Amino acid sequence: MRKLVKSIALSVLTLSSFITTAQTENSLLWEISGKGLEKPSYVFGTIHMICQDDYLMTETIQNTLKNVDSYYAEINFGDQQNIAIMQKLMMSEIPLSERLEPAKYNELKSLLKEVVDLDIAQFEHFTDAAIVSMITFKSFPCTDFKMYEMELLQTAMLQQKKLGGLETATEQMEILGKSLGIDAVFEMLNDLKKDGFKTTKEMITLYKSQDIQGLYTYMKKSSYMTDDVYNEMLTKRNHNWINEMPELMKNQSVFFAVGAAHLSGNDGVLKLLKENGYTVSPVKIQ
């Protein structure tokens, strides 16, 4: 009987330990070590744009970037060719007025004017993904923005770090093109019409509290995030990045900056790194 009680207690303890370790701790910055790495590397969860008043940049983050050899973002914006490619791929050869049926075009025209005070004519030659990007800017309750990847890039360039990207501009724009169609434009506008800045403020609160699991959940419940879109925008890209990261970290210390929603979840970057044999530890940034 004592053996049975002891076994049950051990099982409960083991299960409790598993549940505790399975939960992702709150942190935006994670150290990657082990598996023969000469020096640790780091992955930092960003939010691609944020109001200046909400911008979170601490001495720990700055010192971590200062002490590594390389800075890698999703795309290497230090390469002007990538910027030129993105600008080109945001333009559509087929005008918006020809891509949409007249009734749908007029509905979009009204929504754009009512919700974000934009004239549909300025989007005539934009892709659907580019229109989504413009609406995203309008979903923030401010006009003064900070962009983490660009701020980190500027610092890395001043420090003469090696720069790189986990994917090319062409690859990212192809993914966005497949994932963010005209339906996503309508979904975002209708959400803004219904909730105003509420959902964006929720996202910012999660980010500032470094709740990467909450950000992952937030992303998954977004109105445009169907299973297919989730697979394209998060799962596939995470696995692609994990295939790239080991070789990059082998002989140098790298500061990786990726969207915070990519960190958590069963197919998140942190779990995939652990499954590949690395030790991944949260870094306190405040």
HELIX and SHEET records of a PDB file:
HELIX    1   1 ARG A    2  ALA A   22  1                                  21    
HELIX    2   2 GLN A   52  ASP A   54  5                                   3    
HELIX    3   3 GLU A   59  LYS A   66  1                                   8    
HELIX    4   4 GLN A   80  LEU A   89  1                                  10    
HELIX    5   5 LEU A   96  ARG A   99  1                                   4    
HELIX    6   6 PRO A  102  VAL A  116  1                                  15    
HELIX    7   7 ILE A  120  PHE A  123  5                                   4    
HELIX    8   8 ASP A  128  LYS A  138  1                                  11    
HELIX    9   9 TYR A  148  LEU A  158  1                                  11    
HELIX   10  10 ALA A  169  SER A  179  1                                  11    
HELIX   11  11 ILE A  182  ASP A  195  1                                  14    
HELIX   12  12 LYS A  198  LYS A  208  1                                  11    
HELIX   13  13 ILE A  212  LYS A  220  1                                   9    
HELIX   14  14 ASP A  227  TYR A  230  1                                   4    
HELIX   15  15 ASN A  231  THR A  235  3                                   5    
HELIX   16  16 LYS A  236  MET A  249  1                                  14    
HELIX   17  17 ALA A  260  HIS A  262  5                                   3    
HELIX   18  18 VAL A  269  GLU A  275  1                                   7    
SHEET    1   A 6 LYS A 162  GLY A 165  0                                        
SHEET    2   A 6 SER A  70  ALA A  73  1                                        
SHEET    3   A 6 VAL A 254  GLY A 259  1                                        
SHEET    4   A 6 SER A  41  THR A  46  1                                        
SHEET    5   A 6 LEU A  29  SER A  33 -1                                        
SHEET    6   A 6 THR A 279  VAL A 283 -1                                        
SHEET    1   B 2 ILE A  50  CYS A  51  0                                        
SHEET    2   B 2 PHE A 145  LYS A 146 -1                                        
END                                                                             
